[in-house]
Amino acid sequence: MRFELLRQRVARAERRVETCMDNAQAHRAEFGQAWRRGWTPGRIVVAGLLSGFLIGRAEPLSRVGGTRWLQMLGTVSSMLASLRAAAASVDANASADVAAQEAVATSENVAAATGQDTPAGVTGTPAPPAPAEPLQARAPAPAEAATDVSER
């Protein structure tokens, strides 16, 4: 065979591979969209009920007592509550910063419109927060740390 003929065959094979790869990518994207559209709320609930039933039938977790389950649920619940409180605190701080910046901008605009100097104590940047008092956190005693969850 001639070299040119082999080169043409290789080029054709590369084009076929590229076409197949493009088709596979398109089919994968289409499948992903169909999969997401297929998970309606009703199907999600049915899948959850079915998987819960099957897990309950298998009873792999029956060795763990009900008291431990309640402790675990209480721990998870308190963890989620603390995470929500932390997120709310961050949102409140951000909102306070935005409100302070808007107040400064409003006072500057009013002063500029009336031709007065900016009011005393108002600058373009908000004042830095006051230094927080040092927290006197202590590490729990080993017995206290070990029994914190088990005594709830």
N, C-alpha and C positions, 0 to 999 in steps of 0.2 A: 504494500500500500504506500501511497505517496504521503508525504508529510502534510501537504495542504488538505488532503481528504481527511486525515486524522484530526487536524485542527478544526475543520468544519464540524465534524461529529462531536468534538468536545464542546464547541460553542453551542450547538443545538442542545446537547445534554444540559449544559449550564442554564440555558433559557428555559428548558423544561423544569429543572429544579427550582428556578426562581418563580416560575408560574405556579408550581405546586405549593411553594412556600407562601406565596401571596394568597392563594385559595385557602390554604390551611389557616392563615391568620384571619381572613375574612370569616370563615366558618366558625372559628373560635370566638370571635367578637359577637357574631350572631347568636351562637349558643349561649354566651354569657348574658346577653340581653334577654333571650327567651327564658333562661333560668331565673333571672331576677323578676321578670314579669309573671312567671308561674307561681312565685311564692306570695300568694294572696294571704290576707290575715286569717281567713278560714282555714287554709291549708296549714299555716303555721300552727294554729291552735290544735288541729287534728294531729299533726306530726308531734307536737309536744305531749299531747295526751297519750298517743300510741307509744312513744318512747318512754314516758313515765310508767305506763302499764308494763311494758316489757322489762324495764329495770326493776320494778316492783316484783314481777313474777320471778325473776332470776334470784332475788333476795341476796345480793352480794353484800349489802350493807346492813343486813338484819342483825349482825353480831354487835353492831354499835347500838347502845341503848337509846331510848327516846330522850332521856335526860341529857345526854351528850348532844343530841340533835338540837334540843332547845337552847343549850348553852352556845352552840355554834351559831344558831340563828340570832341569838341576842348579841353575840360578838360582832357578827357581820352587820347587823342593824346599827349598832353603835358606831362601827367604822364608817358606814355610809353616811350616817348623820354628821359625824365629824368632818368628813370630806365635803359635804354640802355646806357646812358652816364655814369651812376654810374658803371655799369658792365664793360664798356670799361676802365674806370679809374682803377678799381681793376685789370683787366687783364694787363694794361700797367704797373702798379706798380709791379706786379708779374714778368713780363717779364724783367723789369729793375733790379730787385733783382737777377734773374737768370743770366742776362748778366754780372752783377757785380761779381758774384761768379765765373763765367767762366773766366772772365778777370783775376781775382786773381789767379785762378788755372793755367791758361796759363802762367802768368808771373812767377809763382813759378816753373813750369815745365821747362821753358826756362832757368831760373837761375840755376836750378839743373843740367840741361844738359850741361851748359857751365861752371859749377863749381863755379859760382859766388854766392855771398850772394843775398838774395832777394833785389830788388830795394828799395830804401828809400821810406817809406810811404806805402809800400804794405805789408799787413799782410794777414793772412789766413781768417780773418773775415772782412766783409765789414764794413766801418765806420758807426756809427749810424747816422740817419738822423738829420739834423739841427733842432733845435726846431722851430716849426712854430710860426709865429706871432699870437698873440691872435686876433681872429676875433671879430669885434665890431658889432655883430648882435643885432638888436633891434626888439622887438616885434612890429608887425603892430598895428596901432591904431585900436580901435574897428570898426570905420566906414570904415576904409580902408580894414580890414579883411572881413567885411560883404559884401562889394561891389566889391571885387576882381573878383569874378566869374561873377557877374551879369553885369559888365560893359564891358566885352570882346565882 
